[in-house]
């Protein structure tokens, strides 16, 4: 690790000024950036510490009914906020299934949106990786690819997005708030997390010197609280990234589905929202056959990028089960093993 400048910002303006220089990186919880630096993947010339900026904290309901979450809100604090947990139970389930308790106590909302792929070739500076240097090639192709993408990948990049948190956020049309040298802007999270294409490897759409300041959930996102689940399949329940996951949310009117939301994790370079499956469910009475049909639609177009054909059927099954759980209703308590397929139906942590 080479020497770098360190600046502790005391205001957002000061942070943006310090972060405008080439090679500067913002530091908040540090749970991903420090790993990247120790691995030799990130080599910032300047670290701008934003961890004490009051402008980036807090959870507040805005005049239009949307909910703003500051970028520095810790994952653990958000998941344990009673009002938030009651309104957005699937997001809490995803948060509490990610990482370890120690990491959740340090990791921030903004950092979670920006976390890098966990592709082993990305983390190995000796491997060719278009994500680190576009045009360098991709050693993952033809390598160990059991965990790689089956949807939306290109020969430029076959990595997946690592976040649990972002999967239900994309399903609920979350919006990212950004400040930078040219002012402030908002963009849909689904657009912020770009897929690879023929020319670029994808990744977060954040320009030099720009900083994620918060996250906004639209008011209508609350309407799915009664039938919302996040389900995650991983190699070990204690602490592992998702092989595949699914966020399923339904707004019921009587015995019919008025509106559905479905997004998959672990299958693409960003959470995979499935509008065709949502349309298939809307207006219908839920049945096992209907939910299985919707899950099958979610995997339309999927193809292996290597040794990962198993993921296609696995994701379909997890999506089906997540929809079944959502149909049954959000439990009064978060299961003892949040979002795990092995979790019992009842647990000790109350949603509210």
Secondary structure, DSSP 8 states (H G I E B T S, - for coil): ----EEEE-SSHHHHHHHHTSTTEEEESS-TTHHHHHHTTS---SEEEE-TT-GGG--EEE-TTS-EEEETT-BHHHHHT-HHHHHH-HHHHHHHHHSS-HHHHHH-BHHHHHH-----TTTS-TTS-BTTTSTTS-BTTTTS--TTS-SSS-BTTB------SHHHHHHHTT-EEEEEETTEEEEEEHHHHEE---SS---EE---TT-EEEEEEE-GGGGGGGGGEEEEEE-S-SSS---SEEEEEEEEEETTEEEEEEEEEESSSSS-EE-HHHHHHHTTS---HHHHHHHHHHHTTT---SSS-THHHHHHHHHHHHHHHHHHH---SEE-SSTTBTT--S--SEE--
